[in-house]
Amino acid sequence: MTVDVNAETEGPASTPEAPAKGRRHLPAWLAVVIALLCGAGTAVQSRVNGELARELADPYMAALISFGSGLVILLVSLTVWKPGRAGFTRLRAQLRGRRIAWWMLSGGVAGAYFVTTQGLSAGVLGVAVFTVAIVAGQTVGGLVFDLIGLGPGGRRGVTIQRVAGAALALGAIGWAVSSQLAHEVPLLLMLLPFAAGIGSAWQQALNGRVRAAADSALTSTVVNFMMGTTALVVVVLVHTVFAGLPTSLPTEPWLYLGGLLGCLFIAGQAIVVRVTGVLVLALGSVAGQLAAALALDLFVPTHDRVVDVATIGGTLLAIVAVGVASISRRRRSVSRAS
């Protein structure tokens, strides 16, 4: 049995997904730039949450602190931002009218797993290796989810440019990580961020759906953080039964910035995914993550790892992959304009 993910969101009843009258479309080049910045934010958050987990000796509590602080920031924002509150009214109407499925609200659960994985493996693998494993999952997930039409922009067929872009991104990953794999990086541990990368692409697609239904990036981001925080509360309660609570909290303020960073890049992804599609958003995140991770490992290293030509070359190749995967979309936009 084949399930059409667009069945509940297509047709005349889905008007909230369309831009409001008179609203300017986000240019494709700007959407890609935002995707790059979101990817950079993800890499920085990985470093922050990884260090917080190390200080606490508890990756689950670190993930809850990150998600929970983000939720607090967003709830405060709702009190002063009326369009965000109005977005919940529109979202409820869309759910009651069955124009968006209830399970599309679950993107935050994948986000909770992503943040937990940061604490579990980023410190051990190093930000660069952790990031390329995430990137691999995002690339595979982005291609598949675009093909089935999970994102708000609907189905995006497989083209030579898109496949080439995905292949270049995967090649960039292999190149960037090749030298570090020779230094006994635990391969099984890399499966955790790889799965988190697939979940990240899933999260981006669902958050884009919620954002379109609510016509508010703030609403979709709040929903994301509410779902993720709820999932993490359950995980932490179970973990606490066996391991207890951390004995103390670190005092460095920057270790508590993970939630704020998450608010910014999750909202940004929800805004641009309709323009870029899941794959190009994932590849933009790829390049941004690799560039930021490379900079972190160069200038603020956590281990005595040497950043070599392979890591730098893989990062540059990932940026090329974004351009290649975006070619077909730019051509279609030009042809429509003419």
Secondary structure, DSSP 4 states (H G I P E B T S, - for coil): ----TTTTT-SGGGGGGSPPTTPPPPPHHHHHHHHHHHHHHHHHHHHHHHHHHHHHT-HHHHHHHHHHHHHHHHHHHHHH-HHHHHHHHHHHHHHHTTSS-GGGGTHHHHHHHHHHHIIIIIHHH-HHHHHHHHHHHHHHHHHHHHHHT-STT------HHHHHHHHHHHHHHHHHHHHHHTT---HHHHHHHHHHHHHHHHHHHHHHHHHHHHT-HHHHHHHHHHHHHHHHHHHHHHHHHHH---S-----GGGG-HHHHHHHHHHHHHHHHHHHHHHHHHHHHHHHHHHHHHHHHHHS-SSSPPP-HHHHHHHHHHHHHHHHHHHHHHHHHHHHH-
